[in-house]
Amino acid sequence: MKRAFPFLRGKNGELSLLFLPGFLFFLVMSYVPMVGIVIAFKDYNLRKGIFGSEWVGFDNLKFFFISDTAWRVTRNTILYSLGYIFVTLIVSLALAILLNELTKRWIKVHQTIMFLPYFLSWVLVSYITNAFLDHQNGFLNAVLAGFGLEKIEWYFGAQYWPFILNIVHLWKAVGFSVLLYYAGIMGIDQSYYEAARIDGANKAQMARSITIPLLTPLITILLILSIGGMFRGDFGLHYFIPNNTGLIYSSTDIIDTYVFRALRTLGDISMSAAVGLFQSIVGLVLVLLSNLLVRKINDENSLW
């Protein structure tokens, strides 16, 4: 083993051996497939292969930018991502602060309840959502009928879905975010709170003056990472929850679902690869710009 891998020799050989599986995983699953990026610039033909296919440059992006729906799906992708980021941030931070006030017994119960949806697949969540929104037998329409109100056809009204998607995303993602912020709160020196109690500060004042300022580095790092994925929407959320209903595409369609339908209809792998590469480049630029902005404001809170 040491002859094949010289870096395993020396006093850090055991640590290098522990590092090796992770290195090989990312090498095989993340870096080697990057050779396929070239498909985005070719008219891919299965028989000719990746390198034998004809080079077409940026022609594969034309179908996206010249389409009538390009502006709509781009707008939806950005606005939904911003909504998910900031709504989840505010709610999860508030819940983490409240969770810190509970006893240890109830903390475990609440953590389990909030964290459980994170492990559910979007297919299963879509069935749960449909149980609430179904026009005939849905829970919400049953409640409306019980109060003598008219039933709402949720899957035929595009105006409802910005709220529905934000609520569903929050329900599924908030548990993981709460866990991160709660772990950050646990790392705060308790002497700060004890000094604040002696000075007569209440819970709200301690949260505003101690907890949130000391969590700012963690909040900033998570925001920068989230902004990097802002241009790459959550396909499962936007495809399965609205049941791919065409009447509400104006409110639910994002770049990922649009490209998926184009790939399924046209079968053009090169087009989907080009848009995927475009999303990745924009995500990288957003991470770099957001980190640069944070570094200008406070160098200690930046990623690098």
N, C-alpha and C positions, 0 to 999 in steps of 0.2 A: 504493500500500500504506500509506504513512505517513498519507495523508489519511483512509483508512478506519479506521486504527488509530492514534490520536494517541499512544498510549503507546510507539510505536516510535521516536518522535522523541527527540532528546537523545543524550547520550554513552553511555547504556545501551541504545540501540535494538537493537544486534546481539544482546545477551543476551536482551532481551525477545522478539526474533524466535525464538530458540532455545526459549524458554519456551512460545511460542504453540501448537505442535503438542501438547505434553503437556496444556496447559490445555484445548484443544478436545476432546482425547480423553476426559478425565475429565468434562468438561461434558456431552458427548453420551452417554457410556457409563455414567456414574455419577449425575449430578445430574438430568438431564432425566428419566430413567426413574423418579425418586423420586415423580413425579406419580402413578404407578400405585399408590402406597401406599394411596390411597383405596379401591382394590378390596377391601382387607381389611375394610372397614366397609360393604360393599354386597353385595347379592345380584346378582352380576354376570351380565348378560345380553348376549350378543354382539351382538344386534340393537340394543339400546338404547345400547350403548357404556358407557364408564367413568362418565361424568357423568350419563347418563340412567338408569342402573340404580337400583333401590330401595335406600335407606339402611336398614341393619339393625343398625348399631352393633356391639356386641361379640358378636352371636349367632353369628358364624362361628367363634369360639373354643370354643363350647360343645361341639362334636363331639369336640374334643380333651380338654377337661378332664373331661367326664362319661363318657368311655370307660373301660372296664375296664383298658386297657393304658397309660393316660396316665402313671401312676406308674412303671410298669415301664420304658417307653422313656425317660422323663426321668431315672430313676436310671441306666440304662445309658449315656445320653449323657454325663452328668456324670462317672461313675466311669471310663468309657473315656478321656475327654478328660484327666482327671487322670493316669491311668496313662500315656498317651502322652506327656504333657508331662514328667513327672518321670523316667520310664524313659529317654526320649530325651535329656534333659538330663544325667543321670548317665553314661550310656554314651558319648555324644558328647564330653562334657568329658574323660572318661578317655582316649578314643581320640585326641583332639586333643593331650593332654599326651604320650601315647606317640608320636604322629606327630612331635612336635617333637624327639624323640630320634633319629630316623632320619637317614640321609644324604640329600642332595637327590635322588639317583638313585632311591632307594626310596620317597621321599615322593610323587613323581609317580605311581609304580605304585600305591601304596596309595590315594591320592586318587582315581584313576580307577576302581579297583575298588569303592570305597565310594560314589562319587558316581553311578555308572552307573545303579543301580536308581531313582534319583530321577526319571529321565527316562522310565521305563516307565509305561505306562498301567495302571490297575487291571484292565482287561480282560485284558491280557497277564499281569499278576501273578496273576490268578485261575487262568489255565491252568497257570502254574508251581506254584502252591499245590496245584492238583488233581493234578498229577503226583506230588506227595509224599503226598497224603492219600487218593487214590482207593482204595476198599476192595479192589478186585480186583488192580489193577496198580500201586498207589502205592508209591513208594520206601520209605516208613516201614513199611508193612505187609509189604513184601518182606524188610526187615531183621528185623522181628519174627518172621516165618515162618522165616527163616534160623536164628534162635536157638531155634526150637521153641515160640514163644509164639503166642497167639491173635491174629488180626488184629482191629484196632479199626475200628469204623464211625464215623469221625470226623464225618461229616455227619449222624449220628443221635444224637450225644451232646452236649447243650448244655454239659456241664461242661468240655469241652476248649477251648471257643472263647475265653474270656477270655485264655488263654495264647497260642493261635494268632494271634488278632488283634493282640495286643501285639507278638508276634515279627515278624509280617509288616509291621506299621507301622514297627517299629524298623529292619528290614532296608531298607525303602524310604526312610525319612526321615533315617536317621542320617548319611548322607554329606553332605547339605546342612548339617546342624547342625555336624558336625565341621569343615567348611570355614569356617564363621563363627567358631567358637572358635579354630581354628588361625590365622586372620587376626588375631584379637585377641592371641594369644600372640606373633605376629610383631611386634606393635606395642609390646611391653614392652621397656623399656630393658635391654640386656644387661648393663649395669654392676651391676644388682641381683644377677644370677646370679654374676658374677665375684666380687663381694664375699662372697656366700654360700659359694662354693667356697674362698675364702681362709680363711673361718671354719670350714671343715671340714664344711659341710652336704652331705648326700647328695641324690640326685634326688628322693626322696619328700619330704624336708623342704623342698626348694626349691619343689616343686609345692604343698605345703600352705601355706607361709608367704609365697610370692611370687606364683606363677602364679594360683592361685584367688582370693586377695584382690584382685589387680589386674584380674581378669576379672569381678569382682562387678558393676560397672556394666553391662557387656554382658549378663551373665546375667540381671540384674534387668529390663532393657529387654525382652529376648526373652521372659521369663516373663510380663510384663505384657501384651505383645501376644498371647501364646498363651492367656492367661486370657480375653482378649476373645472368642476363638473357641471357648471351652470348651462353650458351649451350642449350638454349631452343629457337629454331628458330621461325620465324613468319610463322605459318602454312598457314594462308590466303594468304599471299603474294606469297609463293612458290607453292601453290596448284592452286589457281585461275588464277593468272597472266599468267603462262605458259600453262594454260588450261590442266594441267596434261598430257602433251605430252610426250610419252615414249622416243622419239628420243633425247630429250634434258635432260633426267634425270641426265646425268653425270655432268651438270652444274647447274641444278635447284633443285635436290633432296637434302633434309636435313633429319635429324633424325625424325622430326615430320611427314613429308609426307610419309617417308618410313614405319614408324610404323603404320600410318593410313591405308596404302594399305595392310600391312600384317594383320592388324585386320580385314579389310573388306574381305580379301581373306580367311584367316584361321579362323576368328571368335574367336581367343584366347584372352580373356580379360586379363588373367594373364600376358601374354607376354607384352602387351602394358602398363599395370600397372607397370611392372618391369622396363621398359625403362623410363617411366615417373618419377619413384622414383629415378632412376640413374641420370637423368637430374637435378632433384631438389637437390640431394646431391652434385653434381658437382657445381651447381650454388651457393649453400651455401658456399662451400669451396672457390670458387673464390672470393666471397664477403669478406670472412674473410681474405684471403691472400692479396687482394688488399687494404683493410682497414689497415692491418698490415704494408704493404709497405708504404702507405701514412703516417701513424703515425710515421714511422721511419724517413721519410723525413721532415715532418712538422706536429707536433701533433695537431695543431689548425685546420687543414683541414680534419681530419679524422671524420668518423661518430661517433665513440665512442672510 
